[in-house]
């Protein structure tokens, strides 16, 4: 079994791991009500997508 000849330095190790980071999810605001939601999804608050009502949402009383 192969054994590394030299120890991997901190710099090389960190350069290799630069792509292993977490990304924050992208969030957009609804044009109709201003609620924060994921892009390309219908708003769960008002039921609108691209200015048209696509789902009917029950109102809270």
N, CA, C and O atoms as a Tripos MOL2 file, in Angstrom:
@<TRIPOS>MOLECULE
protein
  244   243    61     0     0
PROTEIN
NO_CHARGES

@<TRIPOS>ATOM
      1 N           0.8390   -1.1750    0.0000 N.3       1 UNK1
      2 CA          0.0000    0.0000    0.0000 C.3       1 UNK1
      3 C           0.8880    1.2430    0.0000 C.2       1 UNK1
      4 O           1.8850    1.2980    0.7190 O.2       1 UNK1
      5 N           0.5270    2.2290   -0.7990 N.am      2 UNK2
      6 CA          1.3370    3.4370   -0.9220 C.3       2 UNK2
      7 C           1.2120    4.3120    0.3150 C.2       2 UNK2
      8 O           0.1430    4.4280    0.9130 O.2       2 UNK2
      9 N           2.3250    4.9200    0.6800 N.am      3 UNK3
     10 CA          2.3750    5.8160    1.8300 C.3       3 UNK3
     11 C           2.8810    7.1650    1.3410 C.2       3 UNK3
     12 O           3.8490    7.2070    0.5810 O.2       3 UNK3
     13 N           2.2600    8.2750    1.7500 N.am      4 UNK4
     14 CA          2.7250    9.5900    1.3080 C.3       4 UNK4
     15 C           4.1690    9.8320    1.7440 C.2       4 UNK4
     16 O           4.5260    9.5610    2.8910 O.2       4 UNK4
     17 N           4.9980   10.3400    0.8300 N.am      5 UNK5
     18 CA          6.3990   10.6100    1.1430 C.3       5 UNK5
     19 C           6.5260   11.8020    2.0810 C.2       5 UNK5
     20 O           7.3520   11.8050    2.9930 O.2       5 UNK5
     21 N           5.6910   12.8230    1.8420 N.am      6 UNK6
     22 CA          5.7210   14.0220    2.6830 C.3       6 UNK6
     23 C           4.3200   14.2920    3.2400 C.2       6 UNK6
     24 O           3.3070   13.8850    2.6700 O.2       6 UNK6
     25 N           4.3050   14.9780    4.3480 N.am      7 UNK7
     26 CA          3.0410   15.3880    4.9610 C.3       7 UNK7
     27 C           2.3910   16.4640    4.0850 C.2       7 UNK7
     28 O           3.0860   17.3290    3.5510 O.2       7 UNK7
     29 N           1.0660   16.4160    3.9370 N.am      8 UNK8
     30 CA          0.3520   17.4430    3.1860 C.3       8 UNK8
     31 C           0.3190   18.7240    4.0090 C.2       8 UNK8
     32 O          -0.1140   18.7180    5.1610 O.2       8 UNK8
     33 N           0.7730   19.8070    3.4210 N.am      9 UNK9
     34 CA          0.8450   21.0760    4.1510 C.3       9 UNK9
     35 C          -0.5470   21.6560    4.3790 C.2       9 UNK9
     36 O          -1.5080   21.2600    3.7200 O.2       9 UNK9
     37 N          -0.6480   22.5900    5.3090 N.am     10 UNK10
     38 CA         -1.9270   23.2450    5.6080 C.3      10 UNK10
     39 C          -2.4640   23.9690    4.3810 C.2      10 UNK10
     40 O          -3.6670   23.9610    4.1190 O.2      10 UNK10
     41 N          -1.5600   24.5940    3.6330 N.am     11 UNK11
     42 CA         -1.9800   25.3440    2.4510 C.3      11 UNK11
     43 C          -2.5680   24.4280    1.3900 C.2      11 UNK11
     44 O          -3.6340   24.7150    0.8450 O.2      11 UNK11
     45 N          -1.8840   23.3270    1.0910 N.am     12 UNK12
     46 CA         -2.3840   22.3910    0.0860 C.3      12 UNK12
     47 C          -3.7100   21.7750    0.5140 C.2      12 UNK12
     48 O          -4.6170   21.6100   -0.3020 O.2      12 UNK12
     49 N          -3.8170   21.4410    1.7790 N.am     13 UNK13
     50 CA         -5.0470   20.8550    2.3010 C.3      13 UNK13
     51 C          -6.2050   21.8430    2.1780 C.2      13 UNK13
     52 O          -7.3070   21.4670    1.7780 O.2      13 UNK13
     53 N          -5.9550   23.0930    2.5190 N.am     14 UNK14
     54 CA         -7.0060   24.1110    2.4570 C.3      14 UNK14
     55 C          -7.3630   24.4730    1.0220 C.2      14 UNK14
     56 O          -8.5200   24.7760    0.7310 O.2      14 UNK14
     57 N          -6.3810   24.4450    0.1210 N.am     15 UNK15
     58 CA         -6.6650   24.7040   -1.2900 C.3      15 UNK15
     59 C          -7.5750   23.6220   -1.8610 C.2      15 UNK15
     60 O          -8.4570   23.9160   -2.6680 O.2      15 UNK15
     61 N          -7.3670   22.3800   -1.4500 N.am     16 UNK16
     62 CA         -8.1850   21.2770   -1.9120 C.3      16 UNK16
     63 C          -9.6130   21.3910   -1.3810 C.2      16 UNK16
     64 O         -10.5610   20.9950   -2.0600 O.2      16 UNK16
     65 N          -9.7680   21.9220   -0.1840 N.am     17 UNK17
     66 CA        -11.0780   21.9790    0.4610 C.3      17 UNK17
     67 C         -11.8450   23.2760    0.2150 C.2      17 UNK17
     68 O         -12.9070   23.4680    0.8080 O.2      17 UNK17
     69 N         -11.3510   24.1610   -0.6290 N.am     18 UNK18
     70 CA        -12.0340   25.4330   -0.8380 C.3      18 UNK18
     71 C         -13.4080   25.2490   -1.4800 C.2      18 UNK18
     72 O         -14.2740   26.1090   -1.3180 O.2      18 UNK18
     73 N         -13.6260   24.1600   -2.1980 N.am     19 UNK19
     74 CA        -14.8990   23.9380   -2.8670 C.3      19 UNK19
     75 C         -15.9070   23.2460   -1.9660 C.2      19 UNK19
     76 O         -17.0620   23.0770   -2.3550 O.2      19 UNK19
     77 N         -15.4950   22.8430   -0.7700 N.am     20 UNK20
     78 CA        -16.3790   22.1250    0.1370 C.3      20 UNK20
     79 C         -17.0100   23.0820    1.1420 C.2      20 UNK20
     80 O         -16.8970   22.8800    2.3510 O.2      20 UNK20
     81 N         -17.6640   24.1110    0.6500 N.am     21 UNK21
     82 CA        -18.2820   25.0860    1.5310 C.3      21 UNK21
     83 C         -19.7910   25.1020    1.3190 C.2      21 UNK21
     84 O         -20.2920   24.6860    0.2740 O.2      21 UNK21
     85 N         -20.4850   25.5770    2.3070 N.am     22 UNK22
     86 CA        -21.9420   25.6350    2.2310 C.3      22 UNK22
     87 C         -22.3660   26.9470    1.5860 C.2      22 UNK22
     88 O         -21.7350   27.9850    1.7830 O.2      22 UNK22
     89 N         -23.4340   26.8820    0.8190 N.am     23 UNK23
     90 CA        -23.9880   28.0690    0.1750 C.3      23 UNK23
     91 C         -25.3320   28.3910    0.7950 C.2      23 UNK23
     92 O         -26.1190   27.4950    1.1010 O.2      23 UNK23
     93 N         -25.5860   29.6600    0.9760 N.am     24 UNK24
     94 CA        -26.8870   30.0890    1.4940 C.3      24 UNK24
     95 C         -27.9330   29.9080    0.3990 C.2      24 UNK24
     96 O         -27.6550   30.1910   -0.7670 O.2      24 UNK24
     97 N         -29.1370   29.4380    0.7530 N.am     25 UNK25
     98 CA        -30.1710   29.2690   -0.2720 C.3      25 UNK25
     99 C         -30.6120   30.6240   -0.8160 C.2      25 UNK25
    100 O         -30.7040   31.6020   -0.0750 O.2      25 UNK25
    101 N         -30.8830   30.6710   -2.1180 N.am     26 UNK26
    102 CA        -31.3260   31.9260   -2.7220 C.3      26 UNK26
    103 C         -32.7870   32.1680   -2.3830 C.2      26 UNK26
    104 O         -33.6030   31.2460   -2.3880 O.2      26 UNK26
    105 N         -33.1000   33.4150   -2.0910 N.am     27 UNK27
    106 CA        -34.4490   33.8030   -1.6780 C.3      27 UNK27
    107 C         -34.8700   35.0120   -2.5010 C.2      27 UNK27
    108 O         -34.0860   35.9410   -2.6940 O.2      27 UNK27
    109 N         -36.1030   34.9970   -2.9830 N.am     28 UNK28
    110 CA        -36.6740   36.1270   -3.7050 C.3      28 UNK28
    111 C         -37.9340   36.5670   -2.9720 C.2      28 UNK28
    112 O         -38.4670   35.8370   -2.1360 O.2      28 UNK28
    113 N         -38.4040   37.7680   -3.2940 N.am     29 UNK29
    114 CA        -39.6260   38.2920   -2.6890 C.3      29 UNK29
    115 C         -40.7740   38.1750   -3.6800 C.2      29 UNK29
    116 O         -40.6020   38.3870   -4.8800 O.2      29 UNK29
    117 N         -41.9340   37.8370   -3.1660 N.am     30 UNK30
    118 CA        -43.1360   37.7280   -3.9950 C.3      30 UNK30
    119 C         -43.5030   39.1170   -4.4990 C.2      30 UNK30
    120 O         -43.4980   40.0810   -3.7340 O.2      30 UNK30
    121 N         -43.8220   39.2190   -5.7920 N.am     31 UNK31
    122 CA        -44.2100   40.5070   -6.3710 C.3      31 UNK31
    123 C         -45.5740   40.9640   -5.8850 C.2      31 UNK31
    124 O         -45.8540   42.1630   -5.8800 O.2      31 UNK31
    125 N         -46.4240   40.0400   -5.4800 N.am     32 UNK32
    126 CA        -47.7850   40.3790   -5.0750 C.3      32 UNK32
    127 C         -47.8690   40.7880   -3.6100 C.2      32 UNK32
    128 O         -48.4580   41.8210   -3.2940 O.2      32 UNK32
    129 N         -47.2820   39.9830   -2.6990 N.am     33 UNK33
    130 CA        -47.4460   40.2500   -1.2660 C.3      33 UNK33
    131 C         -46.1410   40.5680   -0.5440 C.2      33 UNK33
    132 O         -46.1770   41.0410    0.5920 O.2      33 UNK33
    133 N         -44.9800   40.3190   -1.1750 N.am     34 UNK34
    134 CA        -43.7110   40.6310   -0.5410 C.3      34 UNK34
    135 C         -43.1620   39.5430    0.3600 C.2      34 UNK34
    136 O         -42.1720   39.7670    1.0560 O.2      34 UNK34
    137 N         -43.7710   38.3820    0.3650 N.am     35 UNK35
    138 CA        -43.3140   37.2600    1.1860 C.3      35 UNK35
    139 C         -42.0310   36.6760    0.6000 C.2      35 UNK35
    140 O         -41.8800   36.6150   -0.6200 O.2      35 UNK35
    141 N         -41.1080   36.2480    1.4570 N.am     36 UNK36
    142 CA        -39.8640   35.6250    1.0100 C.3      36 UNK36
    143 C         -40.1380   34.1690    0.6310 C.2      36 UNK36
    144 O         -40.8170   33.4460    1.3600 O.2      36 UNK36
    145 N         -39.5980   33.7440   -0.5260 N.am     37 UNK37
    146 CA        -39.8100   32.3720   -0.9830 C.3      37 UNK37
    147 C         -38.6810   31.9550   -1.9040 C.2      37 UNK37
    148 O         -37.8890   32.7910   -2.3390 O.2      37 UNK37
    149 N         -38.6030   30.6700   -2.2030 N.am     38 UNK38
    150 CA        -37.5940   30.1380   -3.1120 C.3      38 UNK38
    151 C         -37.9280   30.5560   -4.5460 C.2      38 UNK38
    152 O         -39.1040   30.6790   -4.8900 O.2      38 UNK38
    153 N         -36.9090   30.7780   -5.3890 N.am     39 UNK39
    154 CA        -37.1850   31.1890   -6.7640 C.3      39 UNK39
    155 C         -37.8820   30.0900   -7.5630 C.2      39 UNK39
    156 O         -37.6720   28.9010   -7.3220 O.2      39 UNK39
    157 N         -38.7050   30.5030   -8.5070 N.am     40 UNK40
    158 CA        -39.4610   29.6160   -9.4020 C.3      40 UNK40
    159 C         -40.4610   28.7530   -8.6360 C.2      40 UNK40
    160 O         -40.7180   27.6120   -9.0190 O.2      40 UNK40
    161 N         -41.0200   29.2890   -7.5680 N.am     41 UNK41
    162 CA        -42.0380   28.5880   -6.7900 C.3      41 UNK41
    163 C         -43.2250   29.5200   -6.6120 C.2      41 UNK41
    164 O         -43.0600   30.7370   -6.5390 O.2      41 UNK41
    165 N         -44.4110   28.9510   -6.5420 N.am     42 UNK42
    166 CA        -45.6010   29.7500   -6.2600 C.3      42 UNK42
    167 C         -45.5770   30.1660   -4.7990 C.2      42 UNK42
    168 O         -45.1100   29.4160   -3.9410 O.2      42 UNK42
    169 N         -46.0790   31.3600   -4.5180 N.am     43 UNK43
    170 CA        -46.0870   31.8940   -3.1610 C.3      43 UNK43
    171 C         -47.1120   31.1220   -2.3270 C.2      43 UNK43
    172 O         -48.2650   30.9720   -2.7320 O.2      43 UNK43
    173 N         -46.6840   30.6370   -1.1660 N.am     44 UNK44
    174 CA        -47.6010   29.8980   -0.2970 C.3      44 UNK44
    175 C         -48.4900   30.8400    0.5050 C.2      44 UNK44
    176 O         -49.4880   30.4100    1.0830 O.2      44 UNK44
    177 N         -48.1350   32.1180    0.5430 N.am     45 UNK45
    178 CA        -48.9200   33.0820    1.3030 C.3      45 UNK45
    179 C         -50.1280   33.5730    0.4990 C.2      45 UNK45
    180 O         -51.2410   33.6290    1.0230 O.2      45 UNK45
    181 N         -49.9090   33.9320   -0.7810 N.am     46 UNK46
    182 CA        -51.0090   34.4820   -1.5890 C.3      46 UNK46
    183 C         -51.4050   33.5870   -2.7610 C.2      46 UNK46
    184 O         -52.4940   33.7550   -3.3100 O.2      46 UNK46
    185 N         -50.5440   32.6320   -3.1660 N.am     47 UNK47
    186 CA        -50.8770   31.7110   -4.2460 C.3      47 UNK47
    187 C         -50.5540   32.2300   -5.6330 C.2      47 UNK47
    188 O         -51.0040   31.6470   -6.6200 O.2      47 UNK47
    189 N         -49.7870   33.3120   -5.7430 N.am     48 UNK48
    190 CA        -49.4710   33.8950   -7.0380 C.3      48 UNK48
    191 C         -48.0990   33.4530   -7.5230 C.2      48 UNK48
    192 O         -47.1990   33.1870   -6.7260 O.2      48 UNK48
    193 N         -47.9510   33.3790   -8.8620 N.am     49 UNK49
    194 CA        -46.6720   33.1120   -9.5040 C.3      49 UNK49
    195 C         -46.6440   33.8950  -10.8080 C.2      49 UNK49
    196 O         -47.5230   33.7250  -11.6530 O.2      49 UNK49
    197 N         -45.6480   34.7460  -10.9770 N.am     50 UNK50
    198 CA        -45.4940   35.6070  -12.1520 C.3      50 UNK50
    199 C         -46.7450   36.4460  -12.4190 C.2      50 UNK50
    200 O         -47.1530   36.6120  -13.5690 O.2      50 UNK50
    201 N         -47.3440   36.9680  -11.3650 N.am     51 UNK51
    202 CA        -48.4870   37.8680  -11.5080 C.3      51 UNK51
    203 C         -49.8180   37.1880  -11.7350 C.2      51 UNK51
    204 O         -50.8310   37.8660  -11.9090 O.2      51 UNK51
    205 N         -49.8470   35.8590  -11.7380 N.am     52 UNK52
    206 CA        -51.1010   35.1280  -11.9420 C.3      52 UNK52
    207 C         -51.3700   34.2410  -10.7390 C.2      52 UNK52
    208 O         -50.4440   33.7040  -10.1320 O.2      52 UNK52
    209 N         -52.6390   34.0920  -10.3980 N.am     53 UNK53
    210 CA        -52.9970   33.2070   -9.2930 C.3      53 UNK53
    211 C         -52.9900   31.7710   -9.8060 C.2      53 UNK53
    212 O         -53.7500   31.4260  -10.7100 O.2      53 UNK53
    213 N         -52.1280   30.9330   -9.2240 N.am     54 UNK54
    214 CA        -52.0080   29.5530   -9.6840 C.3      54 UNK54
    215 C         -52.5340   28.5560   -8.6720 C.2      54 UNK54
    216 O         -52.9170   27.4480   -9.0440 O.2      54 UNK54
    217 N         -52.5610   28.9250   -7.3990 N.am     55 UNK55
    218 CA        -53.1630   28.0670   -6.3870 C.3      55 UNK55
    219 C         -54.0730   28.8980   -5.5070 C.2      55 UNK55
    220 O         -53.8180   30.0770   -5.2590 O.2      55 UNK55
    221 N         -55.1260   28.2740   -5.0450 N.am     56 UNK56
    222 CA        -56.0820   28.9660   -4.1960 C.3      56 UNK56
    223 C         -55.6840   28.7170   -2.7450 C.2      56 UNK56
    224 O         -55.5560   27.5710   -2.3140 O.2      56 UNK56
    225 N         -55.4910   29.8020   -1.9960 N.am     57 UNK57
    226 CA        -55.0330   29.7130   -0.6170 C.3      57 UNK57
    227 C         -56.1880   30.0850    0.3020 C.2      57 UNK57
    228 O         -56.8520   31.1020    0.0990 O.2      57 UNK57
    229 N         -56.4220   29.2520    1.3160 N.am     58 UNK58
    230 CA        -57.4830   29.5530    2.2710 C.3      58 UNK58
    231 C         -57.0640   30.7430    3.1230 C.2      58 UNK58
    232 O         -55.9230   30.8190    3.5790 O.2      58 UNK58
    233 N         -58.0020   31.6790    3.3370 N.am     59 UNK59
    234 CA        -57.6840   32.8660    4.1330 C.3      59 UNK59
    235 C         -57.8430   32.5480    5.6180 C.2      59 UNK59
    236 O         -58.6940   31.7520    6.0150 O.2      59 UNK59
    237 N         -57.0000   33.1930    6.4290 N.am     60 UNK60
    238 CA        -57.0720   32.9970    7.8830 C.3      60 UNK60
    239 C         -58.0770   33.9800    8.4580 C.2      60 UNK60
    240 O         -58.0800   35.1600    8.1080 O.2      60 UNK60
    241 N         -58.9230   33.4860    9.3360 N.am     61 UNK61
    242 CA        -59.9290   34.3660    9.9510 C.3      61 UNK61
    243 C         -59.7570   34.4230   11.4400 C.2      61 UNK61
    244 O         -60.5130   35.1130   12.1230 O.2      61 UNK61
@<TRIPOS>BOND
     1     1     2 1
     2     2     3 1
     3     3     4 2
     4     3     5 am
     5     5     6 1
     6     6     7 1
     7     7     8 2
     8     7     9 am
     9     9    10 1
    10    10    11 1
    11    11    12 2
    12    11    13 am
    13    13    14 1
    14    14    15 1
    15    15    16 2
    16    15    17 am
    17    17    18 1
    18    18    19 1
    19    19    20 2
    20    19    21 am
    21    21    22 1
    22    22    23 1
    23    23    24 2
    24    23    25 am
    25    25    26 1
    26    26    27 1
    27    27    28 2
    28    27    29 am
    29    29    30 1
    30    30    31 1
    31    31    32 2
    32    31    33 am
    33    33    34 1
    34    34    35 1
    35    35    36 2
    36    35    37 am
    37    37    38 1
    38    38    39 1
    39    39    40 2
    40    39    41 am
    41    41    42 1
    42    42    43 1
    43    43    44 2
    44    43    45 am
    45    45    46 1
    46    46    47 1
    47    47    48 2
    48    47    49 am
    49    49    50 1
    50    50    51 1
    51    51    52 2
    52    51    53 am
    53    53    54 1
    54    54    55 1
    55    55    56 2
    56    55    57 am
    57    57    58 1
    58    58    59 1
    59    59    60 2
    60    59    61 am
    61    61    62 1
    62    62    63 1
    63    63    64 2
    64    63    65 am
    65    65    66 1
    66    66    67 1
    67    67    68 2
    68    67    69 am
    69    69    70 1
    70    70    71 1
    71    71    72 2
    72    71    73 am
    73    73    74 1
    74    74    75 1
    75    75    76 2
    76    75    77 am
    77    77    78 1
    78    78    79 1
    79    79    80 2
    80    79    81 am
    81    81    82 1
    82    82    83 1
    83    83    84 2
    84    83    85 am
    85    85    86 1
    86    86    87 1
    87    87    88 2
    88    87    89 am
    89    89    90 1
    90    90    91 1
    91    91    92 2
    92    91    93 am
    93    93    94 1
    94    94    95 1
    95    95    96 2
    96    95    97 am
    97    97    98 1
    98    98    99 1
    99    99   100 2
   100    99   101 am
   101   101   102 1
   102   102   103 1
   103   103   104 2
   104   103   105 am
   105   105   106 1
   106   106   107 1
   107   107   108 2
   108   107   109 am
   109   109   110 1
   110   110   111 1
   111   111   112 2
   112   111   113 am
   113   113   114 1
   114   114   115 1
   115   115   116 2
   116   115   117 am
   117   117   118 1
   118   118   119 1
   119   119   120 2
   120   119   121 am
   121   121   122 1
   122   122   123 1
   123   123   124 2
   124   123   125 am
   125   125   126 1
   126   126   127 1
   127   127   128 2
   128   127   129 am
   129   129   130 1
   130   130   131 1
   131   131   132 2
   132   131   133 am
   133   133   134 1
   134   134   135 1
   135   135   136 2
   136   135   137 am
   137   137   138 1
   138   138   139 1
   139   139   140 2
   140   139   141 am
   141   141   142 1
   142   142   143 1
   143   143   144 2
   144   143   145 am
   145   145   146 1
   146   146   147 1
   147   147   148 2
   148   147   149 am
   149   149   150 1
   150   150   151 1
   151   151   152 2
   152   151   153 am
   153   153   154 1
   154   154   155 1
   155   155   156 2
   156   155   157 am
   157   157   158 1
   158   158   159 1
   159   159   160 2
   160   159   161 am
   161   161   162 1
   162   162   163 1
   163   163   164 2
   164   163   165 am
   165   165   166 1
   166   166   167 1
   167   167   168 2
   168   167   169 am
   169   169   170 1
   170   170   171 1
   171   171   172 2
   172   171   173 am
   173   173   174 1
   174   174   175 1
   175   175   176 2
   176   175   177 am
   177   177   178 1
   178   178   179 1
   179   179   180 2
   180   179   181 am
   181   181   182 1
   182   182   183 1
   183   183   184 2
   184   183   185 am
   185   185   186 1
   186   186   187 1
   187   187   188 2
   188   187   189 am
   189   189   190 1
   190   190   191 1
   191   191   192 2
   192   191   193 am
   193   193   194 1
   194   194   195 1
   195   195   196 2
   196   195   197 am
   197   197   198 1
   198   198   199 1
   199   199   200 2
   200   199   201 am
   201   201   202 1
   202   202   203 1
   203   203   204 2
   204   203   205 am
   205   205   206 1
   206   206   207 1
   207   207   208 2
   208   207   209 am
   209   209   210 1
   210   210   211 1
   211   211   212 2
   212   211   213 am
   213   213   214 1
   214   214   215 1
   215   215   216 2
   216   215   217 am
   217   217   218 1
   218   218   219 1
   219   219   220 2
   220   219   221 am
   221   221   222 1
   222   222   223 1
   223   223   224 2
   224   223   225 am
   225   225   226 1
   226   226   227 1
   227   227   228 2
   228   227   229 am
   229   229   230 1
   230   230   231 1
   231   231   232 2
   232   231   233 am
   233   233   234 1
   234   234   235 1
   235   235   236 2
   236   235   237 am
   237   237   238 1
   238   238   239 1
   239   239   240 2
   240   239   241 am
   241   241   242 1
   242   242   243 1
   243   243   244 2
@<TRIPOS>SUBSTRUCTURE
     1 UNK1         2 RESIDUE 1 A UNK
     2 UNK2         6 RESIDUE 1 A UNK
     3 UNK3        10 RESIDUE 1 A UNK
     4 UNK4        14 RESIDUE 1 A UNK
     5 UNK5        18 RESIDUE 1 A UNK
     6 UNK6        22 RESIDUE 1 A UNK
     7 UNK7        26 RESIDUE 1 A UNK
     8 UNK8        30 RESIDUE 1 A UNK
     9 UNK9        34 RESIDUE 1 A UNK
    10 UNK10       38 RESIDUE 1 A UNK
    11 UNK11       42 RESIDUE 1 A UNK
    12 UNK12       46 RESIDUE 1 A UNK
    13 UNK13       50 RESIDUE 1 A UNK
    14 UNK14       54 RESIDUE 1 A UNK
    15 UNK15       58 RESIDUE 1 A UNK
    16 UNK16       62 RESIDUE 1 A UNK
    17 UNK17       66 RESIDUE 1 A UNK
    18 UNK18       70 RESIDUE 1 A UNK
    19 UNK19       74 RESIDUE 1 A UNK
    20 UNK20       78 RESIDUE 1 A UNK
    21 UNK21       82 RESIDUE 1 A UNK
    22 UNK22       86 RESIDUE 1 A UNK
    23 UNK23       90 RESIDUE 1 A UNK
    24 UNK24       94 RESIDUE 1 A UNK
    25 UNK25       98 RESIDUE 1 A UNK
    26 UNK26      102 RESIDUE 1 A UNK
    27 UNK27      106 RESIDUE 1 A UNK
    28 UNK28      110 RESIDUE 1 A UNK
    29 UNK29      114 RESIDUE 1 A UNK
    30 UNK30      118 RESIDUE 1 A UNK
    31 UNK31      122 RESIDUE 1 A UNK
    32 UNK32      126 RESIDUE 1 A UNK
    33 UNK33      130 RESIDUE 1 A UNK
    34 UNK34      134 RESIDUE 1 A UNK
    35 UNK35      138 RESIDUE 1 A UNK
    36 UNK36      142 RESIDUE 1 A UNK
    37 UNK37      146 RESIDUE 1 A UNK
    38 UNK38      150 RESIDUE 1 A UNK
    39 UNK39      154 RESIDUE 1 A UNK
    40 UNK40      158 RESIDUE 1 A UNK
    41 UNK41      162 RESIDUE 1 A UNK
    42 UNK42      166 RESIDUE 1 A UNK
    43 UNK43      170 RESIDUE 1 A UNK
    44 UNK44      174 RESIDUE 1 A UNK
    45 UNK45      178 RESIDUE 1 A UNK
    46 UNK46      182 RESIDUE 1 A UNK
    47 UNK47      186 RESIDUE 1 A UNK
    48 UNK48      190 RESIDUE 1 A UNK
    49 UNK49      194 RESIDUE 1 A UNK
    50 UNK50      198 RESIDUE 1 A UNK
    51 UNK51      202 RESIDUE 1 A UNK
    52 UNK52      206 RESIDUE 1 A UNK
    53 UNK53      210 RESIDUE 1 A UNK
    54 UNK54      214 RESIDUE 1 A UNK
    55 UNK55      218 RESIDUE 1 A UNK
    56 UNK56      222 RESIDUE 1 A UNK
    57 UNK57      226 RESIDUE 1 A UNK
    58 UNK58      230 RESIDUE 1 A UNK
    59 UNK59      234 RESIDUE 1 A UNK
    60 UNK60      238 RESIDUE 1 A UNK
    61 UNK61      242 RESIDUE 1 A UNK
